Amino acid sequence: MQAFRDQTLPYSSLDFWRLILIGTSLLTPLTSRIEEASFLIKPRPLDCVGLLRPCDQAETGQRLLGAEWMSAVSMWQTVWPSPSPPSLSQPMSKERIVLYLHGGAYCAMSAQTHRILTHKISKATGRRLFAINYRLAPEHKFPCALHDAVQSYLYLIDPNEKYHFNPKRIMVMGDSAGGGLALALLLYLRDHGLPCPEGACLLSPWVDLTFQHPSWNDSSTFDYLPNDPSVLENMNPQPMYLGEDYTTEMLKHPYVSPLYADHFENLPPIMVQSGSCEPLRDEIAHLAQRIQDSISSFVHHEVYEDMVHVFQAFPLGKKPADAIKSIGWWARTGAAMISTYQTKQCQITPKGKDLVLGQFITRGLAPPLLGRRHRSIPG
C-alpha cells in the first residue's frame, strides 16, 4: 500500500493514474442535472495580458473548452424534469452561480470525476456549478490552466456571450490544485484591474509548489497523498506543470504558488477549508495567516480535526457533511455579508475586521461550526 501511494510501483505512471481515475466519473449522483456547456475560446487581447499574452495570441476562436453545469435537483425533478434556465440572459442575469476548478495536481482528473463533490456543493449552496476542463500538464504547461480559468470567468460575465452574469453573483471554488488555481485567478483579476467575483471557497488548496513546509513529511503516515512529491522520478508535478527547465523563481511565481504573492490586499472574501492531517496543512495555515494580516481582505479558515486532503469529497462521514454545510453557509450568507461590509468601508482597519464576526453572532448568522476546532475571522 505504501508503494502504491508513493507511486514507486513499476507500472506507476501518469497514464496509469489517469486510467484509474476515470472510474470516478461513473459515480454521478442520481439527483444530478448535467448540462453540456462547452464553449469556444476567443482572443481577448485587452484582458489576457502580461503572462497570458502568448496564450491569447495563439487563440483563433476555434478551440473548444469543455465545461458542464452541475445542478442538484430533487428525485421528483429527475423523473419529471422542469425546464432548464434560459440560455440567454438580457439584461444581466441575476442568478448566483459557482465557477468550479477541479483538482488533480494540474495533470489529472476533470469536471466529470468531481461530480460527487460538485453535486454536494450545488445542493448546499442552492447554486448551479459551472465546472470546466482546463488544459492539463504535461501536454499543456503553465500558464495554460490559468489562461483557461481566466477565459472561463470572462466568458461568464461577457455581455456579448451566452450568459452575461454579474461578477458579484459568481463564487469561485476549487479543490487542491484547483483551489490554488482559483486563488491565482483572483490575483490575476486584481492585478490587471478586471472585475472580481463575489468571493471564493478553497478546499485544501495547493498554494506552494516548492514542497518546503514540514507537514509534507509530518503527515505522510495519515494522508493518501505521496510523501514529498518533488522526489518522485515519474510523477513529480513540478516539471510536469512548469517544464524540465523550471527554476526556483518560477516555482515561487504568484500565479504558480499563490502563497508567494507580494500582498493579498483588495481580494474578495475567501473561505479556506483544510484537514489537520493533510500534507498541505502548513502551507494552507501560512496562506490564511497572510490574508488575515492584510488590511482589506478577509479570510474564514476552517481546520477539521483528523481529516485528510479534500475530505469534503468523501461520500460518508459527519465531518465531510459539516464542511459541505459550512460551504453552503458561506455561499448563502457569509461572503455576501463581508462583501457588503467591504463596499461600505472606505478604509478597513484590523479593528474593523474584528467587528465582522461579532455581526455574525448578534444577527444569528454565525458559521454553523462556530466553537468547534476551526479558525475563523478574526484569527
C-alpha positions, -999 to 999 in steps of 0.1 A, spaced: 0 0 0 29 24 8 44 17 -26 10 22 -43 5 56 -26 41 68 -32 38 57 -69 70 37 -67 55 6 -83 70 -4 -118 37 3 -136 30 36 -119 28 64 -144 6 94 -153 -13 74 -179 -19 46 -153 -34 71 -128 -55 88 -154 -69 55 -163 -77 46 -127 -93 79 -120 -117 76 -150 -137 53 -128 -148 82 -105 -165 98 -135 -190 70 -135 -203 78 -100 -227 106 -109 -254 111 -82 -289 102 -93 -303 136 -83 -278 154 -106 -288 175 -136 -258 177 -160 -260 202 -189 -233 204 -216 -217 239 -215 -186 237 -237 -177 270 -254 -153 284 -279 -123 303 -266 -119 336 -284 -90 360 -283 -92 387 -256 -62 410 -262 -74 437 -238 -80 412 -208 -55 384 -213 -23 404 -210 11 401 -194 20 364 -187 -12 353 -206 -5 373 -238 13 345 -257 -16 321 -249 -41 346 -260 -22 353 -293 -23 316 -301 -62 315 -299 -80 315 -333 -115 313 -319 -118 276 -329 -107 259 -297 -135 243 -276 -131 243 -239 -150 215 -222 -174 226 -194 -207 214 -178 -234 228 -155 -240 207 -124 -273 212 -105 -286 192 -75 -323 185 -80 -349 165 -62 -357 129 -71 -391 141 -85 -373 165 -109 -351 136 -122 -383 117 -131 -402 148 -143 -376 174 -154 -385 211 -152 -374 234 -179 -337 245 -177 -329 281 -170 -329 302 -202 -296 302 -221 -298 339 -230 -300 365 -202 -308 400 -212 -302 422 -193 -276 409 -169 -286 376 -152 -295 378 -115 -287 341 -109 -260 333 -84 -236 306 -96 -203 289 -88 -173 286 -112 -156 254 -101 -120 244 -109 -112 207 -102 -81 193 -85 -57 167 -97 -21 182 -95 -27 201 -127 -22 169 -146 -52 146 -140 -90 145 -133 -118 165 -147 -152 181 -141 -167 146 -146 -145 129 -120 -156 155 -94 -194 152 -98 -200 137 -64 -183 168 -48 -199 194 -71 -233 178 -66 -230 182 -28 -218 218 -32 -247 226 -55 -272 211 -30 -257 230 -1 -254 264 -19 -285 262 -39 -265 272 -70 -256 257 -103 -219 250 -107 -200 258 -140 -172 232 -139 -146 234 -166 -120 210 -180 -89 233 -182 -59 220 -201 -37 196 -182 0 192 -179 24 179 -191 7 182 -225 -1 219 -217 22 235 -193 18 267 -172 2 291 -178 -24 272 -200 -45 262 -170 -46 298 -157 -55 311 -192 -84 287 -194 -96 297 -159 -94 334 -168 -112 328 -201 -140 309 -184 -146 337 -159 -146 363 -187 -169 342 -208 -194 340 -179 -195 378 -174 -192 389 -211 -224 408 -221 -218 396 -257 -218 359 -248 -245 334 -238 -249 342 -201 -238 377 -190 -236 370 -153 -230 397 -127 -194 392 -114 -207 398 -79 -230 368 -82 -202 344 -91 -184 324 -64 -151 308 -74 -144 274 -59 -117 248 -63 -101 219 -45 -64 210 -43 -47 223 -74 -80 238 -85 -80 257 -52 -46 271 -60 -57 279 -95 -88 297 -81 -66 319 -59 -43 325 -89 -73 336 -109 -83 361 -81 -48 375 -81 -47 379 -119 -81 397 -119 -69 420 -92 -35 427 -107 -50 436 -141 -80 457 -130 -106 432 -140 -139 427 -122 -135 404 -92 -161 378 -82 -183 377 -51 -159 356 -32 -140 323 -32 -140 290 -14 -108 269 -14 -108 233 -4 -74 221 7 -58 245 -18 -23 237 -32 -7 271 -30 30 262 -27 47 240 -53 81 241 -36 70 215 -10 91 233 17 66 231 45 72 204 72 37 189 70 47 173 37 67 149 58 49 150 92 16 139 77 27 112 54 15 85 78 -21 97 78 -28 110 43 -32 93 10 -10 118 -9 26 108 -16 53 119 8 70 150 -8 61 145 -45 92 166 -55 114 135 -50 93 113 -74 110 103 -106 80 96 -128 53 117 -111 70 149 -100 44 176 -106 69 204 -107 85 196 -141 52 183 -155 35 216 -148 64 240 -154 87 221 -178 120 203 -172 139 236 -172 119 252 -144 137 274 -119 132 283 -82 120 317 -92 93 301 -114 82 278 -86 76 309 -65 57 329 -91 25 341 -75 4 325 -103 21 292 -98 24 293 -60 -1 319 -48 13 318 -13 43 339 -25 22 368 -38 35 402 -29 4 410 -10 -32 399 -5 -50 433 -4 -82 440 -23 -94 405 -28 -130 393 -23 -139 373 8 -122 339 9 -132 307 28 -104 281 32 -110 246 45 -83 221 53 -77 189 73 -54 187 103 -38 155 90 -31 165 54 4 173 39 -8 208 28 -18 218 63 12 241 70 11 260 37 -27 265 40 -23 278 75 5 301 63 -18 314 35 -47 320 58 -24 340 82 -10 361 53 -46 370 41 -56 377 77 -27 401 81 -38 421 52 -57 453 57 -85 450 32 -91 413 26 -110 387 47 -104 350 52 -125 324 70 -103 294 77 -117 261 90 -94 233 101 -111 199 105 -95 177 131 -82 143 119 -93 150 83 -71 144 52 -67 161 18 -100 172 2 -120 152 27 -152 171 16 -154 147 -14 -158 116 8 -194 103 4 -198 94 41 -189 108 75 -201 136 97 -171 160 92 -174 160 54 -211 167 58 -203 195 83 -178 210 59 -202 210 30 -228 226 52 -204 253 61 -197 259 24 -234 264 19 -234 290 48 -205 308 31 -222 310 -3 -256 319 11 -247 343 39 -210 348 49 -194 361 17 -223 384 9 -222 400 44 -185 406 42 -188 420 6 -214 445 18 -191 455 47 -161 459 24 -181 481 0 -193 504 28 -159 509 43 -135 534 27 -107 522 49 -107 489 67 -87 486 99 -79 455 118 -103 466 145 -130 470 118 -123 435 106 -128 422 141 -164 436 141 -175 413 113 -176 381 133 -195 400 160 -221 409 135 -225 372 125 -231 363 162 -255 391 170 -276 386 139 -277 348 143 -257 343 111 -226 327 126 -209 298 108 -227 265 117 -195 251 132 -186 282 153 -169 270 185 -156 237 171 -120 232 161 -116 256 132 -101 290 127 -124 318 118 -123 355 112 -107 372 131 -77 349 136 
